[in-house]
């Protein structure tokens, strides 16, 4: 059991969100700092509607946040949700920790042979 256990459905939704190459690229770009639509469109060479779709998916799984410009509400700024990034960093650090790997006997014929050798 992981110390930082998260519901499997939530894990799968984040994996699915990041498994799309464009969403992966968007998230990686936002890890460099906040950005607006026009900067993301230009740096990632994505159409506005495709970018909006991918940003919505990332937002729906809680990986990114958005806010409107205080002066001109037509501008929207996107950023990585820091709390979510911290949480997922901890989860994956624990999940992929090689110290979790335990030694177990093989269950097939090879395991039976090894078990018999230990007995004799």
URKABEL-V854309 format. One record per residue. N is the residue number from 1. RES is the residue in one letter. PSI is psi in degrees with one decimal (* if undefined). Layout:
n: (N N)
res: (RES RES)
psi: (PSI PSI)
This chain:
n: (1 2 3 4 5 6 7 8 9 10 11 12 13 14 15 16 17 18 19 20 21 22 23 24 25 26 27 28 29 30 31 32 33 34 35 36 37 38 39 40 41 42 43 44 45 46 47 48 49 50 51 52 53 54 55 56 57 58 59 60 61 62 63 64 65 66 67 68 69 70 71 72 73 74 75 76 77 78 79 80 81 82 83 84 85 86 87 88 89 90 91 92 93 94 95 96 97 98 99 100 101 102 103 104 105 106 107 108 109 110 111 112 113 114 115 116 117 118 119 120)
res: (X X X X X X X X X X X X X X X X X X X X X X X X X X X X X X X X X X X X X X X X X X X X X X X X X X X X X X X X X X X X X X X X X X X X X X X X X X X X X X X X X X X X X X X X X X X X X X X X X X X X X X X X X X X X X X X X X X X X X X X X)
psi: (133.6 143.2 -35.8 61.1 135.6 143.1 133.0 -35.2 -36.6 -40.4 -46.6 -41.3 -37.8 -42.8 -45.8 -43.8 -43.4 -8.4 -18.7 128.5 -40.3 -40.9 -36.1 -44.9 -42.0 -48.0 -43.6 -39.7 -41.1 -22.7 -17.6 -14.1 169.2 160.2 159.8 171.6 -49.5 -39.5 -43.0 -42.5 -47.5 -48.7 -28.0 -4.4 53.2 145.9 156.8 -44.7 -36.8 -42.6 -45.5 -42.3 -49.3 -38.0 -38.5 -42.8 -46.6 -36.8 -41.5 -29.6 2.9 12.7 -27.2 158.5 160.3 154.8 149.8 149.2 136.1 -25.6 -46.1 101.6 -7.0 -21.0 133.7 132.9 138.0 145.6 159.9 136.6 107.4 -40.3 -41.9 -43.0 -40.9 -45.3 -47.5 -33.1 -47.1 -46.1 -52.2 -31.3 -44.4 -44.3 -42.9 14.0 116.0 -18.3 -14.8 -18.5 125.2 148.3 128.7 148.3 151.4 147.9 -16.2 -161.1 -38.0 -41.5 -38.7 -39.0 -44.8 -41.0 -42.3 -38.1 -35.9 -33.3 -39.9 *)
